[in-house]
Amino acid sequence: MISDERQLEQAVEQMGRMCRALAALNVEVLPKSRQQFALMAEGPLEEIRRLEEEISQYVTQTLESPASQ
């Protein structure tokens, strides 16, 4: 769980790495095998979903905290 701005920045960077991994799979694997691409893309996609959820929770908590009002 993200608890500060440093961790938020790390999560955003990690999401970027996962997106680049998907893009590489799209170029390198998809033209050869759609099935292999689907299997290999599962990990990065799941990590992107997890990071999106953590970022969303952090932003929501930040906006709801009394210090931000």
Contacts in CASP RR format, 6 or more apart in sequence:
PFRMAT RR
TARGET T0000
AUTHOR 0000-0000-0000
METHOD contacts of the structure
MODEL  1
MISDERQLEQAVEQMGRMCRALAALNVEVLPKSRQQFALMAEGPLEEIRR
LEEEISQYVTQTLESPASQ
1 54 0 8 1.000
1 57 0 8 1.000
1 58 0 8 1.000
2 8 0 8 1.000
2 11 0 8 1.000
2 54 0 8 1.000
2 55 0 8 1.000
2 57 0 8 1.000
2 58 0 8 1.000
3 58 0 8 1.000
7 58 0 8 1.000
8 55 0 8 1.000
8 58 0 8 1.000
11 51 0 8 1.000
11 54 0 8 1.000
11 55 0 8 1.000
11 58 0 8 1.000
12 55 0 8 1.000
14 47 0 8 1.000
14 51 0 8 1.000
15 48 0 8 1.000
15 51 0 8 1.000
15 52 0 8 1.000
15 55 0 8 1.000
18 44 0 8 1.000
18 45 0 8 1.000
18 47 0 8 1.000
18 48 0 8 1.000
18 51 0 8 1.000
19 44 0 8 1.000
19 48 0 8 1.000
21 44 0 8 1.000
22 41 0 8 1.000
22 44 0 8 1.000
22 45 0 8 1.000
22 48 0 8 1.000
25 37 0 8 1.000
25 40 0 8 1.000
25 41 0 8 1.000
25 44 0 8 1.000
26 37 0 8 1.000
29 36 0 8 1.000
29 37 0 8 1.000
29 40 0 8 1.000
30 37 0 8 1.000
62 68 0 8 1.000
END
